[in-house]
Amino acid sequence: MEAVWNEAKRQAWISSLTEVMPLAPLDHTAPQNYVMKCWGFSFPGQILHSKDGGAPRCVYKTVKACNDTPVRLDIPWSEVFVSQVLDSSEFLWTFQELSAQGVPASSMIKDTLWLIPDPIMRPSHPSYGTVFYPVTLKATFIPGGLILGFAFYHGIMDGTGTVEFAKLFNDANRKGDISNNEAVTFHKMTERFNRFAAETAKSTPVNPRSMHGYDFTIPPSQPVIPEAIAKIFSISSSRITALHSEAPTHVRATHGSGAFITPTAVLSALFWLHITRARLHARRILPSGTTRFANAVSIRNRLPAELGFTDQPYMGNMWLRALASSTVGDLVGADLSRPATTAQLAAAAWLICQSVRALSDPATMRQHIAIATRATDPADETLTWPEVDAAIRRSIARHCTGVDATVGVELGADVEFDIPGVQGGKGKAAWVRRAYVAFVGAMMVLPKVGGAKGEADWEVYIALRGEDMEVLERDGELGGWLARPAA
């Protein structure tokens, strides 16, 4: 297999021009690392040619005002864009084998499939005037396939933002150029949100120490964080559809005829329920203890309409955590010898939906935004983001009783790429994956074609202690739900 990239057009794929990028409070509160996402395509051809045209700028300089003059920054293009061809001695799978095995978590090797910026692999919070790479791209050819590995800097871009970038990238490849309208719109929206956040911080009295979702209790000693086993679980869409048809009967019997739950909440509840059962089997948690399900939720459509986030795409961070809580006993019952019931699942799904609705309450959302704004303002010495972040993590307790989830079912599987050489010449990727950080209690609902309403299987990445994973995979637990063995 041979990869040929048009030498004259390399700079058209990744530009070395700097771009002014304003930052918002929720950019500072996002994890300051790279989110590594890849799209896999069947590629039976021999040569891939780049197209004429530009791509979204991939080197940025943060400044205090978005009207400062951009400065040219000369960097080697290879620092943000490379291609490689791997044979069986360098990568263990062909594309067909990889797809047939469900693209296991073990195949997502960071150093192999992604270009990790160096020496800023783990940069600190971006400060005004610093230069960093919001995104890099590594194109990897394996027998029968092409994998496009994007590393997105989470400090300026959330999950929805990565999809918006992928769309811009594809538009640049298809059309040969993109206008600056997207950048101008992005700047204006960030400015509007910064004004809204500053006004919210001034006008919203809030004490995070008394709010749900924050635990400022300092433990006498730091807990020992165990090693995690990471696997991908696949559940057929028809099974979740059937559950979603049955579960609302139980919800409405308790909460009234107007109560409803979503298919995504049903899926999330299924995992929360069985993960908690697995942990209780090991007797490391008690029925009287508290378990929580944290869910990263985009607030774009929940902000005041005059800010314009419902009408325009926005790549920056615009998310908060919704947190559902229950005692372990109330969630899973007292008798683990019996299988989980639909009534238990419906109750868990209801709690998850209610946590998202609570976050959507304007007053609650403003409180969270006010906390983030105050904690990231150097002039406000009453609150710092590291202590707030630690309080959030303690509240979730993901290494012990909680689940820290990202529901990304809508985030990327339906992006229409136009890449010469891939099967059909254009279209959607065969699959979308991420490089996985195996911390105990992590859960990611992976993108799927058609989103929550699509007929493709649901795929969920889970990281747990080894003994908990063993219980989770049993036929009497989550293993009985799987479309194929977890891998």
SEGU-395604 format. One record per residue (C-alpha): residue number from 1; x, y, z. Coordinates in steps of 0.25 Angstrom, whole numbers, plus 5000, padded with zeros to 4 digits. Layout:
<pos->NUM	X->X	Y->Y	Z->Z>
...
***
This chain:
<pos->1	X->5000	Y->5000	Z->5000>
<pos->2	X->5005	Y->5014	Z->4997>
<pos->3	X->5001	Y->5027	Z->5002>
<pos->4	X->5004	Y->5039	Z->4993>
<pos->5	X->5001	Y->5053	Z->4998>
<pos->6	X->5002	Y->5065	Z->4988>
<pos->7	X->5014	Y->5072	Z->4992>
<pos->8	X->5009	Y->5086	Z->4987>
<pos->9	X->4996	Y->5084	Z->4995>
<pos->10	X->5002	Y->5080	Z->5009>
<pos->11	X->5000	Y->5094	Z->5014>
<pos->12	X->4986	Y->5095	Z->5009>
<pos->13	X->4982	Y->5083	Z->5018>
<pos->14	X->4988	Y->5089	Z->5031>
<pos->15	X->4991	Y->5104	Z->5031>
<pos->16	X->5002	Y->5110	Z->5039>
<pos->17	X->4996	Y->5124	Z->5041>
<pos->18	X->4992	Y->5127	Z->5055>
<pos->19	X->4978	Y->5131	Z->5059>
<pos->20	X->4973	Y->5139	Z->5070>
<pos->21	X->4965	Y->5131	Z->5080>
<pos->22	X->4957	Y->5136	Z->5092>
<pos->23	X->4955	Y->5127	Z->5103>
<pos->24	X->4942	Y->5126	Z->5112>
<pos->25	X->4941	Y->5121	Z->5126>
<pos->26	X->4937	Y->5107	Z->5122>
<pos->27	X->4949	Y->5106	Z->5114>
<pos->28	X->4958	Y->5108	Z->5127>
<pos->29	X->4949	Y->5097	Z->5134>
<pos->30	X->4950	Y->5087	Z->5124>
<pos->31	X->4961	Y->5076	Z->5125>
<pos->32	X->4974	Y->5082	Z->5120>
<pos->33	X->4978	Y->5070	Z->5111>
<pos->34	X->4976	Y->5064	Z->5097>
<pos->35	X->4963	Y->5057	Z->5093>
<pos->36	X->4968	Y->5047	Z->5083>
<pos->37	X->4957	Y->5042	Z->5073>
<pos->38	X->4958	Y->5034	Z->5060>
<pos->39	X->4949	Y->5031	Z->5048>
<pos->40	X->4952	Y->5018	Z->5041>
<pos->41	X->4949	Y->5016	Z->5027>
<pos->42	X->4950	Y->5004	Z->5017>
<pos->43	X->4961	Y->5007	Z->5008>
<pos->44	X->4963	Y->4996	Z->4997>
<pos->45	X->4971	Y->5006	Z->4988>
<pos->46	X->4985	Y->5008	Z->4987>
<pos->47	X->4987	Y->5023	Z->4986>
<pos->48	X->4981	Y->5035	Z->4994>
<pos->49	X->4983	Y->5049	Z->4988>
<pos->50	X->4980	Y->5061	Z->4995>
<pos->51	X->4970	Y->5071	Z->4989>
<pos->52	X->4973	Y->5086	Z->4987>
<pos->53	X->4968	Y->5095	Z->4997>
<pos->54	X->4969	Y->5100	Z->5012>
<pos->55	X->4966	Y->5094	Z->5025>
<pos->56	X->4963	Y->5101	Z->5038>
<pos->57	X->4975	Y->5107	Z->5044>
<pos->58	X->4982	Y->5098	Z->5054>
<pos->59	X->4991	Y->5107	Z->5062>
<pos->60	X->4985	Y->5118	Z->5071>
<pos->61	X->4990	Y->5129	Z->5079>
<pos->62	X->4981	Y->5133	Z->5091>
<pos->63	X->4980	Y->5148	Z->5094>
<pos->64	X->4972	Y->5156	Z->5103>
<pos->65	X->4964	Y->5163	Z->5091>
<pos->66	X->4959	Y->5156	Z->5079>
<pos->67	X->4963	Y->5168	Z->5070>
<pos->68	X->4978	Y->5168	Z->5072>
<pos->69	X->4985	Y->5166	Z->5059>
<pos->70	X->4989	Y->5151	Z->5056>
<pos->71	X->5003	Y->5148	Z->5055>
<pos->72	X->5010	Y->5138	Z->5046>
<pos->73	X->5016	Y->5126	Z->5053>
<pos->74	X->5025	Y->5118	Z->5044>
<pos->75	X->5025	Y->5103	Z->5048>
<pos->76	X->5028	Y->5090	Z->5041>
<pos->77	X->5015	Y->5085	Z->5035>
<pos->78	X->5019	Y->5071	Z->5041>
<pos->79	X->5017	Y->5076	Z->5055>
<pos->80	X->5002	Y->5076	Z->5052>
<pos->81	X->4999	Y->5067	Z->5041>
<pos->82	X->5006	Y->5053	Z->5037>
<pos->83	X->5003	Y->5041	Z->5029>
<pos->84	X->5008	Y->5027	Z->5031>
<pos->85	X->5006	Y->5013	Z->5025>
<pos->86	X->5007	Y->5001	Z->5035>
<pos->87	X->5008	Y->4986	Z->5032>
<pos->88	X->5005	Y->4974	Z->5040>
<pos->89	X->5018	Y->4975	Z->5048>
<pos->90	X->5015	Y->4989	Z->5052>
<pos->91	X->5000	Y->4988	Z->5055>
<pos->92	X->4993	Y->4975	Z->5058>
<pos->93	X->4980	Y->4976	Z->5051>
<pos->94	X->4975	Y->4978	Z->5036>
<pos->95	X->4964	Y->4987	Z->5035>
<pos->96	X->4954	Y->4975	Z->5033>
<pos->97	X->4959	Y->4968	Z->5045>
<pos->98	X->4959	Y->4981	Z->5054>
<pos->99	X->4944	Y->4983	Z->5049>
<pos->100	X->4940	Y->4969	Z->5051>
<pos->101	X->4945	Y->4969	Z->5066>
<pos->102	X->4938	Y->4982	Z->5069>
<pos->103	X->4950	Y->4991	Z->5069>
<pos->104	X->4955	Y->4987	Z->5083>
<pos->105	X->4960	Y->4997	Z->5093>
<pos->106	X->4973	Y->4990	Z->5092>
<pos->107	X->4975	Y->4994	Z->5078>
<pos->108	X->4974	Y->5009	Z->5080>
<pos->109	X->4989	Y->5011	Z->5083>
<pos->110	X->4991	Y->5026	Z->5085>
<pos->111	X->5006	Y->5027	Z->5080>
<pos->112	X->5002	Y->5019	Z->5068>
<pos->113	X->4989	Y->5025	Z->5063>
<pos->114	X->4990	Y->5040	Z->5068>
<pos->115	X->5000	Y->5051	Z->5067>
<pos->116	X->5002	Y->5056	Z->5081>
<pos->117	X->5008	Y->5070	Z->5082>
<pos->118	X->5022	Y->5070	Z->5088>
<pos->119	X->5026	Y->5076	Z->5097>
<pos->120	X->5012	Y->5081	Z->5101>
<pos->121	X->5006	Y->5067	Z->5102>
<pos->122	X->5000	Y->5071	Z->5115>
<pos->123	X->5000	Y->5086	Z->5115>
<pos->124	X->4995	Y->5095	Z->5126>
<pos->125	X->4983	Y->5103	Z->5125>
<pos->126	X->4985	Y->5112	Z->5113>
<pos->127	X->4989	Y->5126	Z->5117>
<pos->128	X->4987	Y->5139	Z->5109>
<pos->129	X->4999	Y->5140	Z->5099>
<pos->130	X->5002	Y->5125	Z->5099>
<pos->131	X->5003	Y->5117	Z->5086>
<pos->132	X->4998	Y->5103	Z->5085>
<pos->133	X->4992	Y->5093	Z->5075>
<pos->134	X->4977	Y->5092	Z->5076>
<pos->135	X->4977	Y->5080	Z->5067>
<pos->136	X->4987	Y->5070	Z->5060>
<pos->137	X->4984	Y->5059	Z->5050>
<pos->138	X->4991	Y->5046	Z->5047>
<pos->139	X->4986	Y->5038	Z->5035>
<pos->140	X->4989	Y->5024	Z->5036>
<pos->141	X->4988	Y->5013	Z->5025>
<pos->142	X->4986	Y->4999	Z->5029>
<pos->143	X->4983	Y->4987	Z->5020>
<pos->144	X->4969	Y->4990	Z->5015>
<pos->145	X->4967	Y->5003	Z->5023>
<pos->146	X->4970	Y->5017	Z->5026>
<pos->147	X->4969	Y->5023	Z->5040>
<pos->148	X->4968	Y->5038	Z->5042>
<pos->149	X->4973	Y->5041	Z->5056>
<pos->150	X->4970	Y->5055	Z->5061>
<pos->151	X->4976	Y->5060	Z->5074>
<pos->152	X->4967	Y->5071	Z->5079>
<pos->153	X->4971	Y->5080	Z->5091>
<pos->154	X->4960	Y->5079	Z->5101>
<pos->155	X->4964	Y->5093	Z->5107>
<pos->156	X->4957	Y->5100	Z->5095>
<pos->157	X->4948	Y->5089	Z->5089>
<pos->158	X->4938	Y->5080	Z->5095>
<pos->159	X->4931	Y->5067	Z->5089>
<pos->160	X->4921	Y->5075	Z->5080>
<pos->161	X->4933	Y->5084	Z->5076>
<pos->162	X->4941	Y->5073	Z->5071>
<pos->163	X->4929	Y->5069	Z->5062>
<pos->164	X->4928	Y->5083	Z->5057>
<pos->165	X->4943	Y->5083	Z->5054>
<pos->166	X->4942	Y->5070	Z->5046>
<pos->167	X->4931	Y->5076	Z->5038>
<pos->168	X->4939	Y->5089	Z->5035>
<pos->169	X->4951	Y->5080	Z->5031>
<pos->170	X->4943	Y->5072	Z->5021>
<pos->171	X->4937	Y->5085	Z->5015>
<pos->172	X->4951	Y->5090	Z->5013>
<pos->173	X->4955	Y->5077	Z->5006>
<pos->174	X->4942	Y->5077	Z->4998>
<pos->175	X->4941	Y->5091	Z->4994>
<pos->176	X->4956	Y->5094	Z->4993>
<pos->177	X->4954	Y->5106	Z->5003>
<pos->178	X->4947	Y->5111	Z->5015>
<pos->179	X->4943	Y->5125	Z->5018>
<pos->180	X->4946	Y->5132	Z->5031>
<pos->181	X->4931	Y->5133	Z->5034>
<pos->182	X->4933	Y->5122	Z->5044>
<pos->183	X->4944	Y->5128	Z->5052>
<pos->184	X->4937	Y->5142	Z->5052>
<pos->185	X->4924	Y->5135	Z->5057>
<pos->186	X->4932	Y->5127	Z->5068>
<pos->187	X->4939	Y->5140	Z->5073>
<pos->188	X->4926	Y->5147	Z->5074>
<pos->189	X->4919	Y->5136	Z->5081>
<pos->190	X->4930	Y->5135	Z->5091>
<pos->191	X->4930	Y->5149	Z->5094>
<pos->192	X->4915	Y->5149	Z->5097>
<pos->193	X->4917	Y->5137	Z->5106>
<pos->194	X->4928	Y->5144	Z->5114>
<pos->195	X->4919	Y->5156	Z->5116>
<pos->196	X->4908	Y->5147	Z->5120>
<pos->197	X->4917	Y->5139	Z->5130>
<pos->198	X->4923	Y->5151	Z->5136>
<pos->199	X->4909	Y->5157	Z->5138>
<pos->200	X->4904	Y->5144	Z->5144>
<pos->201	X->4916	Y->5143	Z->5154>
<pos->202	X->4913	Y->5157	Z->5159>
<pos->203	X->4898	Y->5155	Z->5160>
<pos->204	X->4897	Y->5141	Z->5165>
<pos->205	X->4899	Y->5138	Z->5180>
<pos->206	X->4904	Y->5124	Z->5181>
<pos->207	X->4912	Y->5116	Z->5191>
<pos->208	X->4917	Y->5104	Z->5184>
<pos->209	X->4920	Y->5097	Z->5198>
<pos->210	X->4905	Y->5096	Z->5200>
<pos->211	X->4901	Y->5092	Z->5185>
<pos->212	X->4898	Y->5078	Z->5180>
<pos->213	X->4910	Y->5072	Z->5172>
<pos->214	X->4922	Y->5078	Z->5180>
<pos->215	X->4928	Y->5071	Z->5192>
<pos->216	X->4939	Y->5080	Z->5199>
<pos->217	X->4941	Y->5071	Z->5210>
<pos->218	X->4956	Y->5068	Z->5211>
<pos->219	X->4959	Y->5053	Z->5214>
<pos->220	X->4969	Y->5050	Z->5224>
<pos->221	X->4977	Y->5042	Z->5214>
<pos->222	X->4977	Y->5041	Z->5199>
<pos->223	X->4970	Y->5028	Z->5193>
<pos->224	X->4978	Y->5018	Z->5186>
<pos->225	X->4973	Y->5018	Z->5172>
<pos->226	X->4973	Y->5004	Z->5166>
<pos->227	X->4977	Y->5000	Z->5152>
<pos->228	X->4966	Y->4999	Z->5142>
<pos->229	X->4962	Y->4989	Z->5132>
<pos->230	X->4956	Y->4995	Z->5119>
<pos->231	X->4946	Y->4988	Z->5110>
<pos->232	X->4935	Y->4992	Z->5099>
<pos->233	X->4921	Y->4986	Z->5101>
<pos->234	X->4912	Y->4985	Z->5089>
<pos->235	X->4897	Y->4984	Z->5091>
<pos->236	X->4887	Y->4983	Z->5080>
<pos->237	X->4878	Y->4995	Z->5077>
<pos->238	X->4866	Y->4986	Z->5077>
<pos->239	X->4868	Y->4982	Z->5091>
<pos->240	X->4869	Y->4996	Z->5096>
<pos->241	X->4857	Y->5000	Z->5088>
<pos->242	X->4849	Y->4989	Z->5095>
<pos->243	X->4854	Y->4993	Z->5108>
<pos->244	X->4850	Y->5008	Z->5105>
<pos->245	X->4836	Y->5003	Z->5101>
<pos->246	X->4834	Y->4995	Z->5114>
<pos->247	X->4841	Y->5004	Z->5125>
<pos->248	X->4832	Y->5016	Z->5124>
<pos->249	X->4820	Y->5008	Z->5129>
<pos->250	X->4828	Y->5007	Z->5142>
<pos->251	X->4832	Y->5022	Z->5142>
<pos->252	X->4818	Y->5027	Z->5139>
<pos->253	X->4812	Y->5018	Z->5150>
<pos->254	X->4821	Y->5025	Z->5160>
<pos->255	X->4822	Y->5040	Z->5154>
<pos->256	X->4809	Y->5042	Z->5146>
<pos->257	X->4804	Y->5040	Z->5132>
<pos->258	X->4813	Y->5051	Z->5127>
<pos->259	X->4826	Y->5045	Z->5132>
<pos->260	X->4836	Y->5041	Z->5121>
<pos->261	X->4850	Y->5035	Z->5119>
<pos->262	X->4860	Y->5035	Z->5107>
<pos->263	X->4866	Y->5023	Z->5100>
<pos->264	X->4880	Y->5029	Z->5104>
<pos->265	X->4876	Y->5030	Z->5119>
<pos->266	X->4871	Y->5015	Z->5118>
<pos->267	X->4884	Y->5011	Z->5113>
<pos->268	X->4892	Y->5019	Z->5123>
<pos->269	X->4883	Y->5013	Z->5134>
<pos->270	X->4886	Y->4999	Z->5130>
<pos->271	X->4901	Y->5001	Z->5132>
<pos->272	X->4899	Y->5009	Z->5144>
<pos->273	X->4891	Y->4998	Z->5150>
<pos->274	X->4900	Y->4987	Z->5146>
<pos->275	X->4913	Y->4994	Z->5150>
<pos->276	X->4907	Y->4996	Z->5164>
<pos->277	X->4903	Y->4982	Z->5165>
<pos->278	X->4917	Y->4977	Z->5161>
<pos->279	X->4923	Y->4986	Z->5172>
<pos->280	X->4913	Y->4982	Z->5182>
<pos->281	X->4916	Y->4967	Z->5179>
<pos->282	X->4931	Y->4970	Z->5183>
<pos->283	X->4925	Y->4976	Z->5197>
<pos->284	X->4934	Y->4988	Z->5195>
<pos->285	X->4922	Y->4997	Z->5196>
<pos->286	X->4910	Y->4996	Z->5205>
<pos->287	X->4895	Y->4997	Z->5202>
<pos->288	X->4894	Y->5009	Z->5211>
<pos->289	X->4905	Y->5016	Z->5203>
<pos->290	X->4902	Y->5027	Z->5192>
<pos->291	X->4905	Y->5024	Z->5177>
<pos->292	X->4905	Y->5035	Z->5166>
<pos->293	X->4904	Y->5036	Z->5151>
<pos->294	X->4911	Y->5048	Z->5145>
<pos->295	X->4908	Y->5052	Z->5131>
<pos->296	X->4914	Y->5063	Z->5123>
<pos->297	X->4903	Y->5071	Z->5117>
<pos->298	X->4904	Y->5081	Z->5106>
<pos->299	X->4897	Y->5094	Z->5110>
<pos->300	X->4897	Y->5101	Z->5096>
<pos->301	X->4882	Y->5099	Z->5095>
<pos->302	X->4879	Y->5102	Z->5110>
<pos->303	X->4885	Y->5116	Z->5109>
<pos->304	X->4877	Y->5129	Z->5107>
<pos->305	X->4872	Y->5129	Z->5093>
<pos->306	X->4878	Y->5143	Z->5091>
<pos->307	X->4892	Y->5138	Z->5092>
<pos->308	X->4890	Y->5130	Z->5079>
<pos->309	X->4896	Y->5117	Z->5083>
<pos->310	X->4883	Y->5110	Z->5077>
<pos->311	X->4885	Y->5116	Z->5063>
<pos->312	X->4900	Y->5115	Z->5061>
<pos->313	X->4911	Y->5104	Z->5063>
<pos->314	X->4921	Y->5106	Z->5074>
<pos->315	X->4934	Y->5099	Z->5075>
<pos->316	X->4938	Y->5104	Z->5089>
<pos->317	X->4934	Y->5097	Z->5103>
<pos->318	X->4920	Y->5098	Z->5106>
<pos->319	X->4916	Y->5087	Z->5116>
<pos->320	X->4913	Y->5084	Z->5130>
<pos->321	X->4912	Y->5072	Z->5138>
<pos->322	X->4898	Y->5066	Z->5142>
<pos->323	X->4899	Y->5057	Z->5155>
<pos->324	X->4888	Y->5047	Z->5158>
<pos->325	X->4889	Y->5041	Z->5172>
<pos->326	X->4883	Y->5029	Z->5179>
<pos->327	X->4886	Y->5020	Z->5191>
<pos->328	X->4892	Y->5007	Z->5186>
<pos->329	X->4881	Y->4999	Z->5193>
<pos->330	X->4870	Y->5007	Z->5186>
<pos->331	X->4877	Y->5006	Z->5172>
<pos->332	X->4879	Y->4991	Z->5172>
<pos->333	X->4871	Y->4985	Z->5183>
<pos->334	X->4876	Y->4976	Z->5194>
<pos->335	X->4876	Y->4962	Z->5187>
<pos->336	X->4887	Y->4961	Z->5177>
<pos->337	X->4884	Y->4946	Z->5174>
<pos->338	X->4872	Y->4951	Z->5166>
<pos->339	X->4874	Y->4958	Z->5153>
<pos->340	X->4872	Y->4973	Z->5151>
<pos->341	X->4858	Y->4977	Z->5148>
<pos->342	X->4852	Y->4986	Z->5138>
<pos->343	X->4845	Y->4994	Z->5149>
<pos->344	X->4859	Y->4996	Z->5155>
<pos->345	X->4865	Y->5001	Z->5142>
<pos->346	X->4853	Y->5010	Z->5139>
<pos->347	X->4855	Y->5017	Z->5153>
<pos->348	X->4870	Y->5019	Z->5150>
<pos->349	X->4867	Y->5024	Z->5136>
<pos->350	X->4857	Y->5034	Z->5143>
<pos->351	X->4868	Y->5039	Z->5152>
<pos->352	X->4877	Y->5041	Z->5141>
<pos->353	X->4867	Y->5049	Z->5133>
<pos->354	X->4863	Y->5057	Z->5145>
<pos->355	X->4878	Y->5061	Z->5147>
<pos->356	X->4878	Y->5067	Z->5133>
<pos->357	X->4865	Y->5074	Z->5135>
<pos->358	X->4870	Y->5080	Z->5148>
<pos->359	X->4883	Y->5085	Z->5141>
<pos->360	X->4874	Y->5091	Z->5130>
<pos->361	X->4867	Y->5100	Z->5141>
<pos->362	X->4872	Y->5114	Z->5138>
<pos->363	X->4875	Y->5117	Z->5152>
<pos->364	X->4883	Y->5105	Z->5155>
<pos->365	X->4891	Y->5106	Z->5142>
<pos->366	X->4894	Y->5121	Z->5145>
<pos->367	X->4900	Y->5116	Z->5159>
<pos->368	X->4909	Y->5106	Z->5152>
<pos->369	X->4914	Y->5116	Z->5142>
<pos->370	X->4916	Y->5126	Z->5153>
<pos->371	X->4924	Y->5116	Z->5161>
<pos->372	X->4933	Y->5113	Z->5148>
<pos->373	X->4934	Y->5128	Z->5145>
<pos->374	X->4939	Y->5132	Z->5159>
<pos->375	X->4948	Y->5120	Z->5161>
<pos->376	X->4955	Y->5123	Z->5148>
<pos->377	X->4956	Y->5138	Z->5150>
<pos->378	X->4970	Y->5141	Z->5156>
<pos->379	X->4965	Y->5154	Z->5163>
<pos->380	X->4955	Y->5145	Z->5171>
<pos->381	X->4963	Y->5140	Z->5182>
<pos->382	X->4951	Y->5133	Z->5190>
<pos->383	X->4951	Y->5121	Z->5180>
<pos->384	X->4961	Y->5114	Z->5171>
<pos->385	X->4958	Y->5104	Z->5160>
<pos->386	X->4967	Y->5093	Z->5166>
<pos->387	X->4959	Y->5092	Z->5179>
<pos->388	X->4946	Y->5093	Z->5171>
<pos->389	X->4950	Y->5082	Z->5162>
<pos->390	X->4954	Y->5073	Z->5173>
<pos->391	X->4941	Y->5075	Z->5180>
<pos->392	X->4934	Y->5071	Z->5168>
<pos->393	X->4942	Y->5058	Z->5166>
<pos->394	X->4940	Y->5055	Z->5181>
<pos->395	X->4925	Y->5056	Z->5179>
<pos->396	X->4925	Y->5047	Z->5168>
<pos->397	X->4935	Y->5037	Z->5174>
<pos->398	X->4936	Y->5029	Z->5161>
<pos->399	X->4948	Y->5020	Z->5166>
<pos->400	X->4938	Y->5015	Z->5177>
<pos->401	X->4923	Y->5016	Z->5176>
<pos->402	X->4921	Y->5026	Z->5164>
<pos->403	X->4921	Y->5026	Z->5149>
<pos->404	X->4927	Y->5038	Z->5141>
<pos->405	X->4920	Y->5037	Z->5128>
<pos->406	X->4921	Y->5044	Z->5114>
<pos->407	X->4909	Y->5041	Z->5105>
<pos->408	X->4915	Y->5043	Z->5091>
<pos->409	X->4905	Y->5036	Z->5083>
<pos->410	X->4902	Y->5048	Z->5074>
<pos->411	X->4917	Y->5052	Z->5073>
<pos->412	X->4923	Y->5048	Z->5060>
<pos->413	X->4917	Y->5036	Z->5053>
<pos->414	X->4909	Y->5043	Z->5043>
<pos->415	X->4919	Y->5053	Z->5038>
<pos->416	X->4920	Y->5052	Z->5023>
<pos->417	X->4934	Y->5051	Z->5019>
<pos->418	X->4939	Y->5052	Z->5004>
<pos->419	X->4952	Y->5045	Z->5003>
<pos->420	X->4958	Y->5040	Z->4990>
<pos->421	X->4961	Y->5025	Z->4991>
<pos->422	X->4952	Y->5021	Z->5002>
<pos->423	X->4941	Y->5011	Z->4998>
<pos->424	X->4930	Y->5018	Z->4990>
<pos->425	X->4939	Y->5031	Z->4990>
<pos->426	X->4931	Y->5038	Z->5001>
<pos->427	X->4922	Y->5036	Z->5012>
<pos->428	X->4922	Y->5032	Z->5027>
<pos->429	X->4933	Y->5025	Z->5034>
<pos->430	X->4931	Y->5010	Z->5037>
<pos->431	X->4933	Y->5014	Z->5052>
<pos->432	X->4938	Y->5024	Z->5061>
<pos->433	X->4946	Y->5022	Z->5073>
<pos->434	X->4955	Y->5029	Z->5084>
<pos->435	X->4968	Y->5027	Z->5091>
<pos->436	X->4963	Y->5022	Z->5104>
<pos->437	X->4968	Y->5027	Z->5118>
<pos->438	X->4966	Y->5015	Z->5127>
<pos->439	X->4962	Y->5022	Z->5140>
<pos->440	X->4953	Y->5014	Z->5149>
<pos->441	X->4938	Y->5018	Z->5147>
<pos->442	X->4939	Y->5024	Z->5133>
<pos->443	X->4928	Y->5021	Z->5123>
<pos->444	X->4927	Y->5026	Z->5109>
<pos->445	X->4915	Y->5024	Z->5100>
<pos->446	X->4922	Y->5024	Z->5086>
<pos->447	X->4916	Y->5030	Z->5074>
<pos->448	X->4907	Y->5022	Z->5065>
<pos->449	X->4901	Y->5024	Z->5051>
<pos->450	X->4887	Y->5031	Z->5053>
<pos->451	X->4890	Y->5035	Z->5067>
<pos->452	X->4880	Y->5031	Z->5078>
<pos->453	X->4870	Y->5028	Z->5068>
<pos->454	X->4879	Y->5020	Z->5058>
<pos->455	X->4878	Y->5004	Z->5057>
<pos->456	X->4893	Y->5002	Z->5059>
<pos->457	X->4897	Y->4995	Z->5071>
<pos->458	X->4900	Y->5003	Z->5084>
<pos->459	X->4915	Y->5003	Z->5088>
<pos->460	X->4919	Y->5007	Z->5101>
<pos->461	X->4933	Y->5008	Z->5107>
<pos->462	X->4935	Y->5004	Z->5121>
<pos->463	X->4947	Y->5004	Z->5131>
<pos->464	X->4946	Y->4997	Z->5144>
<pos->465	X->4954	Y->4989	Z->5154>
<pos->466	X->4958	Y->4975	Z->5149>
<pos->467	X->4949	Y->4968	Z->5159>
<pos->468	X->4937	Y->4977	Z->5156>
<pos->469	X->4939	Y->4975	Z->5141>
<pos->470	X->4938	Y->4960	Z->5143>
<pos->471	X->4925	Y->4961	Z->5150>
<pos->472	X->4919	Y->4971	Z->5140>
<pos->473	X->4922	Y->4961	Z->5128>
<pos->474	X->4915	Y->4950	Z->5134>
<pos->475	X->4902	Y->4945	Z->5127>
<pos->476	X->4894	Y->4948	Z->5139>
<pos->477	X->4898	Y->4962	Z->5139>
<pos->478	X->4901	Y->4971	Z->5127>
<pos->479	X->4908	Y->4960	Z->5119>
<pos->480	X->4894	Y->4954	Z->5116>
<pos->481	X->4891	Y->4967	Z->5108>
<pos->482	X->4903	Y->4967	Z->5099>
<pos->483	X->4902	Y->4966	Z->5084>
<pos->484	X->4916	Y->4961	Z->5084>
<pos->485	X->4927	Y->4958	Z->5095>
<pos->486	X->4933	Y->4971	Z->5101>
<pos->487	X->4947	Y->4974	Z->5096>
***
